[in-house]
Amino acid sequence: MPELFHPGNFEFCCGARYPYLQHGCTQKTRGAFTAIGFVLIDIEPTREKEVYQKLTKIKDIVELYPLFGEYDLIAKVEADSYDAIGKLVVSKIRSIEGVKATKTLARVAF
């Protein structure tokens, strides 16, 4: 298993099924009206590890997974509003050197 995906990089939070980044699980403090988005991230070749490490430092990213296919990573982000998610994507994710493109998907309620 590559060092980047070492199990020690994650902690299980609130009995959740999926791992959260070590910097803290926001599930404890966020409510039912939290804005949630999923950001698909396309990265320049050979820069995946560098970008991944930078993304782990962004507090509003609560889950981060590598992918095979058109996009290289998927990040689950939580914020107080969808406007805040948009600002996060533009100012903190797209501004990272090595990020080629992003596509943001927003949660909806049925």
N, C-alpha and C positions, 0 to 999 in steps of 0.2 A: 504494500500500500504506500503510495507516495506520501512524503512528509506533509505536503499541503493538506491532505485529507485525513490526517492522523486523528483517531478518535479523541485524543486529548485536546483537540481544538474545539470540542463541543461539550456542552453540558445538557443534561435533560432537565427540563424546567416544568414545574407544576404538573408533573405526571404526563406531560405531553408525549405524543407518539413520535414526533419529529424533533431532531436536535436543534437547539438554538445556539447562536454564537455566544461565546463565554462572557462577553461584556455585559450581559444581563438580559433577562427575559422580560419583555414589556407586557407579556400577557397578564402579569400580576396586577398591573396598574391601569391597563387600558380597558375601556368599557365596550358595551355592545355597539356604540355609535362611532367607534374608531374607524377612520378611513384606512382601507387596506388596498394595496396595489401589488402587482407582480410585474417586475421589470425584467424583460429579456434583454441580455447584453451581448453585443457582438464585439469581439476583441481582436486586435491586430495579432497575427501569428507570432508565436514565441513570447507573448507578453501576458499570457493567461495568469501565471502565478503572481506576477507583480501586481496586476490589476486586482486579483482576488485578495491579496494581502491588504491593499489600500481600502477595498470595500469593507473588509471586516472591521475597520475602524469607524465606520459610519454608524452612529447609534440607532438610527431609524430603520436600518436593515436588520430584521429579526431572524431571517433565514437566508442562506445563500448556498446554492448548489451548482456544480458544474454539469454541463449538458453535452450531448453529442448532437450534431445537426447544424441547422442554420445559425443558432445562437450558442454562445459558449457558456454563459451563466444565467441563472434565474435568481432574482432576489425578491424576497417578500419584504415589503416595506409597510410600516404603520406610521400614521401621523394624525394630527388633530383634524385635518381637512384634506380634501382632494387637491385643493390649491397648494397646500403645503407639500403634498407628494410631488406635484408638478415642479415646484421650486427645488425640492430635493434632487429630483432627477436631473434637472438642468444645471443646477449650481454645484452639486457634489458628485454625481455619477458621471455625467457626460464630460465634466471638466477633467476627469482623470486621463492622463496621457496613456494611450493605448486603447481607449474605448472608441470603437468605430461608429457604433449606432446602438440605439435603445428602442424598445417598444414597450409601452406601459399599458398594462391591463388593469382595470379597476373592478373591485368587487361590487356586486349589486345585490339587492335583496329581492326575493320573490314574494 
